[in-house]
Every structure is written in structure tokens, then in C-alpha cells.
Amino acid sequence: MIPASFDYVRPTSVAEAVQALADGGDDAKILAGGQSFIPVLRLRMGDPSLVVDLGGIAELRGVREEGDKIVVGAMTTHHDVTRDDLLNQHVKLISEATKTVADFQVRHRGTLGGALAHADPAGDLAAPALALDAEFVIAGANGERTVAASDFFEDYFTTAIGPQEILTAIRFPKYTGWGARYEKFNRVAQAWSIVAVAATVKVEGGSITDARIGLTNMAGVPVRARGVESALVGQTMSEETVRAAAQAAAEGTSPTSDADAGSDYREHLAKVLTGRAVLAAAG
């Protein structure tokens, strides 16, 4: 199908983009990588009066170190995320999860910020961001503000980003030396997750000293498996310990039933995949 007509601007700075959104009003929409937005336009599921393309803003790309944080520009592509040395060293979980996103073509065009702002409950990057206690930097007419991951995802396809605001960067604490694994279950290659588990753990002297686990597609927003985290910390690392702790993975979740899986099957998958993810992360 052919999209409905709209105006198009390609600003070269965040300030210009914010102004363009203000001028366009509530009908203005942002184009990042376009991997989700372009199909919406083509199917006429969205009818914006103005599209603001962020592709010309160089300051929104790249990865840098700021003290005890790693900062990723919102327009950094998935391809660049998977190959960045700082992320692989200090925030390995986000690199591991990004490797599972769609296919090579999508990873070359899609962006970290675009995927997180889209907030699809089956998307692969929200649960890792939540597990890692990421911070989201958002710019608008009133300046810049920072939102914690626990407050960023509000509902299905809904985030804390206002209608005339832009996600500019994501800050991750450093998890240097932690193991990480993103365990994803889907029916066909490159498909959305039916269920997935993002796990990063710290093992010292044969014991699990810390653990952070996020669940994909177990609710309308990503969910922390805090029951599993609590059950793991302080325990001797063993398969039996991990499998037992993983039985708490579905606590506090509200998975849906659809054509891909029933809610009870998703709960079962969450337990199995959590066990696999933690064991792999712990080596």
C-alpha cells in the first residue's frame, strides 16, 4: 500500500528536531530506523501530518564512557551496538540481546532508541534495558530529563516519552565481569519473541553474588523476575540451584494467550528459559 501524504523534515540537531515536533503538533511523528514505523505508514495504521527524520542528527549516534556509565546515542544502529567494544566489555547483556533482533538487514537500519521507544512487548531490547537499570535521556521544549527504565515502559507500545519529546540517549551502569545471556524462543528465524529471558549474573568464588533478570512478552511491559534474582543471590552456583530458582520466573507476570501460545505455555517457557539463560550467563 501507499502511505497517506505527509510533510517531511530532516533536522540536523536535537534542538531543530524538538522545534519541528512543536510546530507539527500532536500529529507529528518521529522516524528513527523506520523498521516498525514504515510498515505502519504503508498500511495506513498511522496518518501523521509531519514526519521528523532523526537520521541527520550526528550527535544521536555512538557509544561513549561517562564515569561509571556507558552512554549509547538513541540513533546508534543495532549493528553498531553488537560490535562496540565498550558495550561488549561493560554491558554485555545488551550486546547479546541485540544480536537476536530480526536479521542482518534490519540490524543495519534499526536503532536502539527506536526499538526501545516503540515498546513492543515482544521486542527484544526492553527486558535487557530493564534488567540493567538503564536510564533514558529525553529532550523536549522544556529541556532534558532522565527517566529510569522501571518508569519508562508504561503499557503496550506506550512509554514515558511525551508527544513532542525525543529519546536522545540510553545510559547503562557498568557490569564489567558479569556473564550475560539472552535466551529467546520463537517459532521461525527472525520472528518476534514468544517469550525471552535476559539474564546477567555475577559469580565469585563459585557463588552467585548478584543477578538481574528481565522477561520479554510476559506482560504488556517488560518484567523483572525479582523472585528468581532473590533466590539466586548468595547461592552456590549449580544446575540444581538455578533450576530451582527459575521456578519463580512467572511470579508477578500477566502473559496473554494468542495464536502463538497460551498464557500457561508462556509461564512454562519463562521458567525453562530462565534456567537456560542463567546457566549460560554463569558459564
C-alpha positions in Angstrom: 0.0 0.0 0.0 1.0 3.6 -0.4 1.1 5.9 2.7 -1.1 8.9 3.0 0.6 12.2 2.2 2.6 14.0 4.9 5.2 16.7 5.3 8.8 15.6 5.9 11.7 17.4 7.6 15.2 16.1 8.4 16.8 18.3 11.1 20.5 18.3 11.9 20.3 18.9 15.6 18.2 17.8 18.6 17.1 21.4 19.1 15.8 21.6 15.5 14.0 18.3 15.9 12.3 19.4 19.1 11.2 22.6 17.4 9.9 20.7 14.4 7.8 18.5 16.7 6.4 21.5 18.4 5.5 23.1 15.1 3.9 19.9 13.9 1.7 19.4 16.9 0.3 16.1 18.2 0.1 14.7 14.6 3.9 14.9 14.1 5.8 11.6 14.4 9.4 10.6 14.6 11.3 8.4 12.1 14.3 6.7 13.6 15.4 3.5 11.9 12.0 3.0 10.4 11.8 -0.8 10.7 8.5 -0.6 12.6 7.3 2.9 11.5 7.5 2.4 7.8 5.1 -0.6 7.8 2.7 1.4 9.9 2.7 4.2 7.3 2.3 1.8 4.4 -0.6 0.0 6.0 -2.1 3.4 6.9 -2.3 2.3 10.5 -0.9 5.8 11.2 -1.6 9.1 9.5 0.9 11.7 10.6 0.7 15.2 9.3 4.5 15.6 9.7 7.4 13.1 9.8 10.6 14.2 11.6 13.5 12.1 10.4 16.3 11.9 13.0 18.8 10.3 10.6 20.6 13.6 10.0 21.5 14.2 13.7 25.0 13.1 14.2 25.0 13.7 18.0 22.4 11.0 18.5 24.9 8.2 17.3 27.7 6.5 19.0 28.8 4.9 22.3 30.8 6.7 25.0 32.0 6.2 28.5 30.9 8.7 31.2 32.4 7.7 34.6 30.6 4.6 35.8 28.1 4.7 32.9 28.1 3.7 29.2 26.0 6.1 27.2 24.5 5.0 23.8 23.0 7.5 21.4 19.5 6.7 20.5 20.2 6.6 16.8 23.0 4.0 17.2 22.2 1.1 15.0 21.8 -2.5 16.2 24.8 -3.4 14.0 27.0 -0.9 15.8 25.7 -1.9 19.2 26.7 -5.6 18.7 30.2 -4.6 17.6 31.1 -1.9 20.1 34.0 -2.7 22.4 32.7 -0.7 25.4 29.3 -2.4 25.4 30.9 -5.9 24.9 33.1 -5.2 27.9 30.8 -3.4 30.3 27.2 -4.1 29.2 27.4 -7.5 27.5 23.7 -8.3 28.0 22.6 -5.5 25.6 25.0 -6.7 23.0 23.9 -10.3 23.4 20.2 -9.4 23.1 20.7 -7.1 20.1 22.3 -10.0 18.2 18.9 -11.7 18.2 17.0 -8.8 16.7 15.4 -9.7 13.3 18.0 -10.2 10.6 21.2 -8.5 9.2 19.3 -6.0 7.1 17.1 -4.8 10.0 20.1 -4.6 12.3 21.9 -2.4 9.9 19.0 0.1 9.7 17.1 -0.3 13.0 18.2 1.7 16.0 18.5 1.0 19.8 16.5 4.1 20.6 13.8 3.4 18.0 13.3 -0.1 19.3 13.0 1.0 22.9 10.7 3.9 22.1 8.4 1.6 20.1 7.9 -0.5 23.2 6.6 -3.7 21.6 6.1 -6.2 24.4 7.6 -8.8 22.2 10.6 -6.7 21.3 14.0 -7.9 22.4 15.7 -4.9 23.9 13.3 -3.6 26.6 13.7 -6.5 29.0 17.6 -6.2 28.9 17.3 -2.4 29.5 15.0 -3.0 32.5 17.2 -5.7 33.9 20.3 -3.4 33.6 18.6 -0.5 35.3 19.1 1.7 32.3 18.3 5.4 32.2 16.5 7.1 29.3 17.5 10.7 28.4 14.6 12.6 26.9 14.7 16.0 25.3 11.8 18.4 24.8 10.9 22.1 24.7 11.5 22.4 28.5 14.9 20.9 28.3 16.3 17.4 29.1 15.1 14.9 31.7 16.1 11.4 32.7 13.7 8.5 33.3 14.6 5.2 34.9 13.8 2.0 33.0 11.3 1.0 35.7 9.3 4.1 34.9 9.9 4.3 31.1 7.7 1.4 29.9 4.1 2.3 30.8 1.9 -0.1 28.7 1.6 -1.8 25.3 3.5 0.4 22.8 3.5 3.3 25.4 6.4 4.9 27.1 7.2 8.0 29.2 8.2 9.9 26.1 5.8 12.8 25.6 4.2 13.6 22.2 6.7 16.4 21.5 9.8 14.8 23.1 12.7 12.8 21.7 14.7 10.0 23.2 18.3 11.1 22.8 20.4 8.5 24.7 20.3 5.5 27.0 22.7 5.3 29.9 23.7 1.9 31.2 25.6 1.2 34.5 28.7 -0.8 34.0 28.5 -4.6 34.6 32.2 -5.4 34.0 33.0 -9.0 34.5 29.3 -10.1 34.7 28.2 -13.0 32.5 25.2 -12.4 30.2 22.8 -14.4 28.1 19.6 -13.6 26.2 17.5 -16.7 25.7 14.8 -16.3 23.1 12.0 -18.7 22.0 10.3 -18.1 18.6 8.8 -20.4 16.1 10.7 -19.3 13.0 14.0 -17.4 12.5 13.9 -13.6 12.8 10.5 -13.7 14.4 9.3 -11.8 17.4 9.8 -13.5 20.8 7.1 -15.6 22.1 9.0 -15.5 25.4 12.6 -14.4 26.0 14.8 -14.0 29.1 17.5 -11.5 29.6 20.0 -12.6 32.4 23.2 -11.1 33.7 24.9 -12.6 36.7 28.0 -12.1 38.8 29.7 -15.2 40.0 32.6 -15.0 42.6 34.3 -18.0 44.2 31.7 -20.4 42.9 28.7 -18.4 44.3 26.2 -16.1 42.7 26.7 -12.7 44.3 24.3 -10.7 42.1 21.7 -11.4 39.4 19.4 -9.3 37.2 16.8 -10.9 35.0 14.2 -9.4 32.7 11.4 -11.1 30.9 10.1 -10.4 27.3 6.5 -10.8 26.3 5.3 -11.9 29.8 3.1 -8.8 30.2 2.3 -5.5 28.4 5.7 -4.2 29.5 9.0 -5.9 30.4 9.1 -7.5 33.8 11.9 -8.1 36.3 12.0 -11.7 37.7 12.8 -10.5 41.2 11.8 -13.7 42.8 14.4 -15.6 40.8 17.0 -12.9 41.5 16.4 -13.2 45.2 16.6 -16.9 45.1 19.9 -16.9 43.3 21.9 -14.4 45.2 24.2 -15.9 47.8 23.7 -19.4 46.5 26.4 -21.8 45.3 26.4 -22.0 41.6 25.0 -25.3 40.4 22.5 -26.5 37.9 20.2 -27.7 40.7 20.2 -24.3 42.4 19.5 -22.4 39.1 16.7 -24.7 38.0 15.0 -24.4 41.4 15.3 -20.6 41.4 13.9 -20.4 37.9 10.6 -21.9 39.1 9.7 -18.4 40.4 10.2 -16.8 36.9 6.4 -16.4 36.2 5.6 -14.8 39.5 4.0 -11.4 39.1 3.6 -11.7 35.3 0.4 -11.5 33.2 1.1 -13.3 29.9 -1.5 -13.2 27.2 -3.0 -16.0 25.2 -2.8 -15.7 21.4 -2.3 -17.6 18.2 1.3 -18.3 19.2 0.9 -19.5 22.7 -1.4 -19.7 25.7 -0.6 -18.0 28.9 0.2 -21.2 30.7 2.6 -22.2 28.0 4.3 -18.8 28.3 4.7 -19.3 32.0 6.3 -22.7 31.4 8.6 -21.2 28.8 9.6 -18.4 31.2 10.8 -21.0 33.8 12.7 -23.1 31.3 14.3 -20.2 29.5 15.3 -18.5 32.8 17.1 -21.6 33.8 18.9 -21.8 30.5 19.8 -18.1 30.4 21.2 -18.1 34.0 23.3 -21.2 33.4 24.7 -19.9 30.2 25.4 -16.5 31.7 27.2 -18.1 34.6 29.3 -20.2 32.3 
